Amino acid sequence: MRTSKNIFASFALASLATILTSCGGGGITLKSNDGSTIKLKEENISCYESQQINGLLIACTANGVKTDLTGAKKPFSQVNQICDLRNNVGKEFEELWKLATFRISQSGSLNSIACAAAREKGLLK
């Protein structure tokens, strides 16, 4: 009888450890505008910088799982979302930089899930 209790206790402990490991470990959870929840692992959030004629562009990508209000899960991905544009090209491009910044802010990509996740991870300042 004790052997079966020990086996059950070991199995329960192993199951609990698996659940805790899969739930934790550097995840970011965000709410979208439609009420769904998006879970992202930190290793699935990345950003890169690209020098453009009007400044230094920072774009981010995020991949994860989206759970809607009914509990249905599906893959989530946002690729190359423009999250920041920094003026590092000098005064001669000042007007072009202002126009580009205005267009980016109007596009709504600054408020994207990928950008929010990158901010929370500390990739954006």
ZIBELPE-V233182 format. One record per residue. N is the residue number from 1. NEAR is the number of other ideal C-beta (glycine too) atoms within 12 Angstrom. D_FIRST is the distance of its C-alpha to the first C-alpha in Angstrom with 2 decimals. Layout:
<<N NEAR D_FIRST> <N NEAR D_FIRST>>
This chain:
<<1 7 0.00> <2 8 3.78> <3 9 5.39> <4 10 5.43> <5 11 6.49> <6 12 8.78> <7 13 10.09> <8 14 10.84> <9 14 12.45> <10 14 14.39> <11 14 15.56> <12 14 16.67> <13 14 18.46> <14 14 20.14> <15 14 21.26> <16 14 22.68> <17 14 24.49> <18 14 25.99> <19 13 27.20> <20 12 28.74> <21 13 30.39> <22 15 31.90> <23 14 33.16> <24 15 34.74> <25 15 36.86> <26 19 40.50> <27 24 40.84> <28 31 43.75> <29 24 43.68> <30 31 47.04> <31 18 48.32> <32 25 51.08> <33 12 54.01> <34 13 52.55> <35 14 49.44> <36 23 47.09> <37 25 44.83> <38 35 45.16> <39 31 42.52> <40 34 43.80> <41 23 42.31> <42 22 44.71> <43 16 45.17> <44 27 46.49> <45 38 49.36> <46 26 52.47> <47 30 56.17> <48 22 59.26> <49 20 62.83> <50 20 65.92> <51 16 69.51> <52 23 71.61> <53 18 75.33> <54 27 74.66> <55 27 71.96> <56 24 68.53> <57 29 66.15> <58 31 62.41> <59 29 60.26> <60 36 56.49> <61 29 53.86> <62 40 50.44> <63 25 47.73> <64 31 44.57> <65 25 42.95> <66 28 44.72> <67 22 42.85> <68 17 45.26> <69 13 45.14> <70 12 43.33> <71 12 40.49> <72 12 41.78> <73 16 41.56> <74 16 44.15> <75 16 45.44> <76 30 47.91> <77 22 50.63> <78 33 53.83> <79 20 55.95> <80 20 58.92> <81 33 59.26> <82 37 62.18> <83 39 60.89> <84 32 63.80> <85 33 67.34> <86 23 68.91> <87 24 72.61> <88 20 73.16> <89 20 76.25> <90 13 78.96> <91 11 81.61> <92 11 83.11> <93 22 80.04> <94 16 79.50> <95 16 80.47> <96 20 78.44> <97 25 75.40> <98 17 75.91> <99 18 76.18> <100 26 73.05> <101 26 71.09> <102 15 72.35> <103 18 71.35> <104 28 67.85> <105 18 67.37> <106 13 68.69> <107 17 66.32> <108 17 63.29> <109 27 61.44> <110 26 61.32> <111 21 58.91> <112 33 56.72> <113 38 52.94> <114 41 53.39> <115 32 55.76> <116 29 53.59> <117 40 50.57> <118 34 52.78> <119 25 54.06> <120 22 50.58> <121 26 49.55> <122 13 52.74> <123 25 54.66> <124 27 57.61> <125 10 59.63>>
